[in-house]
Amino acid sequence: MSRAERLLQLLQILRRHRVPVTARALAADAGVSLRTLYRDVAALRAQGACIEGEAGVGYVLRPGFVLPPLMFSAEEIEALVLGFRWVAGRADPALAAAARDALAKVEAVLPPRSRLELQSASAMVGPGSVVAGGNAELARIRGAIRGERKVELHYRDEDGRDSTRTVWPFAVGYFDQVRMLAAWCELRADFRHFRTDRIVGLRTLDERYPRRRQVLLAEWRERMGTRRPD
């Protein structure tokens, strides 16, 4: 492994940790000696990386540092291309366009060798089943999620019964044939899942929901699988 590759690997290891991690643990993860680890931390700091901490205490990488140009392994490029291609082929039009734009941006900043690997990536997305409707509302739903806004849903369940719900949207699940909105439902006072193709109407409210999206998402993950979709 070259020194540049070793420094990039150390950056990736540091990015995985949100709290200080000891030099010994970092060295073991990177497969280098403590002496080399200290030299590499110093080299990254010299290049502008905000690495806080010291020997005997631990190190943490503060956000905001990107080491140009972008460097990816061959398998990382395959993973990126596969993900972007899946979104471009299976998501709603707005997200599909964003995936194509993002892939173009990544390609533009890659060094020549990595750019060639991206352009010739073998990871392909096969044809899938026809996706149910509901794509028209997804861009508005994602906007409400980012803004942590309440949404008024006019929803029709699988038995054809209509209801109006005020929900706190916090996630969208993209499955092969359906899209699913995960939200806290004020009517049920509980987490509920709504198929986007059964949303008859949607209105984003000015009111923000009272709990942070990250908190709702964490609680929902603990209970995922215990509720059936409405």
C-alpha positions in Angstrom: 0.0 0.0 0.0 1.4 3.4 -1.0 1.6 6.3 1.5 -1.2 8.1 -0.2 -3.5 5.1 0.0 -2.6 4.6 3.7 -3.5 8.2 4.5 -6.8 7.9 2.7 -7.5 4.7 4.6 -6.8 6.4 7.9 -9.2 9.2 6.9 -11.9 6.7 6.2 -11.3 5.0 9.6 -11.5 8.3 11.4 -14.7 9.2 9.5 -16.4 6.1 11.0 -15.8 7.3 14.5 -17.8 10.2 16.0 -16.0 10.0 19.4 -12.2 10.0 20.0 -10.5 6.7 19.3 -7.2 5.7 20.7 -4.0 5.7 18.6 -3.6 2.0 19.4 -7.0 1.2 18.1 -6.5 3.3 14.9 -3.1 1.6 14.3 -4.6 -1.9 14.7 -7.5 -1.0 12.3 -5.1 0.5 9.7 -2.6 -2.3 10.1 0.3 0.0 10.9 2.7 0.6 13.9 2.0 3.3 16.4 5.0 5.2 15.2 3.6 5.2 11.6 0.2 6.1 12.9 1.5 9.2 14.7 3.4 10.2 11.5 0.3 9.8 9.4 -1.9 11.8 11.7 0.7 14.6 11.5 0.8 14.4 7.7 -3.0 14.7 7.5 -3.0 17.6 9.9 -0.4 19.3 7.7 -2.7 18.9 4.7 -5.6 20.6 6.5 -7.4 17.8 8.2 -8.9 18.9 11.6 -7.9 16.0 13.7 -8.3 16.8 17.4 -6.6 14.8 20.2 -3.2 13.6 21.1 -1.2 10.5 21.9 -2.6 8.7 25.0 -6.0 10.4 24.7 -7.4 9.6 21.3 -8.2 11.2 18.0 -11.3 12.5 16.2 -11.8 14.0 12.8 -13.9 17.1 12.8 -16.3 17.6 9.8 -15.5 19.7 6.8 -12.3 18.1 5.4 -12.2 16.6 1.9 -8.9 15.4 0.5 -9.0 16.1 -3.3 -9.0 14.5 -5.7 -11.6 11.9 -4.7 -10.1 8.5 -4.5 -12.0 5.2 -4.5 -11.1 1.6 -4.7 -12.3 -0.5 -7.7 -15.0 -2.1 -5.5 -16.1 1.3 -4.1 -16.6 2.6 -7.6 -18.6 -0.5 -8.5 -20.8 0.2 -5.4 -21.3 3.8 -6.3 -22.2 3.1 -9.9 -24.6 0.3 -8.9 -26.3 2.6 -6.4 -26.6 5.5 -8.8 -27.9 3.3 -11.6 -30.5 1.7 -9.4 -31.8 5.1 -8.3 -31.7 6.4 -11.9 -33.7 3.4 -13.1 -36.1 2.7 -10.2 -36.7 6.0 -8.4 -39.1 8.8 -9.2 -38.1 11.3 -12.0 -36.7 14.0 -9.6 -34.5 11.5 -7.7 -33.5 9.7 -10.9 -32.3 13.0 -12.4 -30.4 13.8 -9.2 -28.7 10.4 -9.3 -27.5 11.0 -12.9 -26.2 14.5 -12.0 -24.5 13.2 -8.9 -22.7 10.5 -10.8 -21.6 13.1 -13.4 -20.2 15.2 -10.6 -18.3 12.3 -9.1 -16.9 11.4 -12.5 -15.7 15.0 -13.1 -13.5 15.1 -10.0 -12.0 11.6 -10.2 -8.4 11.2 -11.3 -8.1 9.7 -14.9 -7.5 6.0 -13.8 -10.5 6.0 -11.5 -12.6 7.8 -14.1 -11.9 5.0 -16.5 -12.9 2.4 -14.0 -16.2 4.3 -13.3 -16.9 4.6 -17.1 -16.3 0.8 -17.6 -17.9 -0.4 -14.3 -19.5 -3.8 -14.8 -22.2 -3.4 -12.1 -25.6 -3.4 -13.9 -29.2 -3.1 -12.7 -31.5 -5.6 -14.3 -35.1 -5.0 -15.3 -37.6 -5.0 -12.6 -41.4 -5.3 -12.1 -43.6 -2.3 -12.9 -43.6 0.1 -9.9 -46.9 1.1 -8.5 -47.9 4.8 -8.8 -47.4 7.5 -6.3 -44.2 9.0 -7.7 -45.8 12.4 -8.2 -45.8 13.2 -4.4 -42.4 11.9 -3.5 -40.5 15.1 -4.1 -42.9 17.0 -1.9 -42.7 14.3 0.8 -38.9 14.5 0.8 -39.1 18.2 1.1 -41.4 17.9 4.1 -39.0 15.4 5.7 -36.0 17.7 5.3 -38.0 20.6 6.8 -39.5 18.4 9.5 -43.0 19.6 8.5 -46.3 18.0 9.2 -48.2 16.7 6.3 -52.0 16.3 5.8 -52.6 13.1 3.9 -55.8 12.0 2.1 -55.3 8.3 2.1 -57.1 5.3 0.7 -56.3 1.9 2.2 -56.3 -1.5 0.5 -60.0 -1.9 1.2 -60.9 1.4 -0.5 -61.6 3.3 2.7 -60.6 7.0 2.7 -59.3 8.9 5.7 -57.5 12.2 6.4 -54.4 12.0 8.5 -52.0 14.5 9.9 -48.6 12.8 9.9 -45.0 13.5 10.8 -43.0 12.1 7.9 -39.4 11.0 8.6 -38.4 8.3 6.0 -39.3 6.9 2.6 -38.7 3.2 1.8 -38.0 2.3 -1.9 -39.0 -1.3 -2.6 -39.1 -3.1 -5.9 -42.7 -2.4 -6.6 -43.9 0.1 -4.1 -42.8 3.2 -2.2 -43.6 3.5 1.5 -43.8 6.6 3.7 -42.9 6.0 7.3 -44.5 8.6 9.7 -45.9 9.3 13.1 -49.7 9.4 12.7 -51.5 11.8 14.9 -54.8 10.0 14.3 -53.4 6.7 15.6 -50.9 8.2 18.0 -48.3 5.7 16.7 -46.0 4.9 13.8 -47.7 4.0 10.5 -46.6 3.2 7.0 -48.4 4.6 3.9 -48.0 3.3 0.4 -47.4 6.4 -1.8 -49.6 5.0 -4.6 -52.6 5.1 -2.1 -52.1 8.8 -1.3 -55.1 10.6 -2.9 -53.9 14.0 -1.9 -51.2 15.7 0.1 -50.7 19.1 1.7 -47.5 20.2 3.5 -48.4 22.2 6.6 -46.5 25.2 7.9 -46.3 23.7 11.3 -43.1 21.7 12.2 -43.6 18.5 14.1 -42.5 18.7 17.8 -39.8 16.0 17.8 -36.6 15.8 15.8 -36.6 13.5 12.8 -33.5 11.6 14.0 -35.3 10.8 17.2 -38.4 9.5 15.4 -36.2 7.5 13.1 -34.3 5.9 16.0 -37.5 4.9 17.8 -39.0 3.6 14.6 -36.0 1.4 13.9 -36.3 -0.2 17.3 -39.9 -1.2 16.4 -39.5 -1.9 12.7 -41.4 -4.9 11.6 -44.0 -4.8 14.5 -46.6 -2.9 12.4 -48.3 -3.7 9.2 -48.8 -1.0 6.5 -52.2 0.7 6.6 
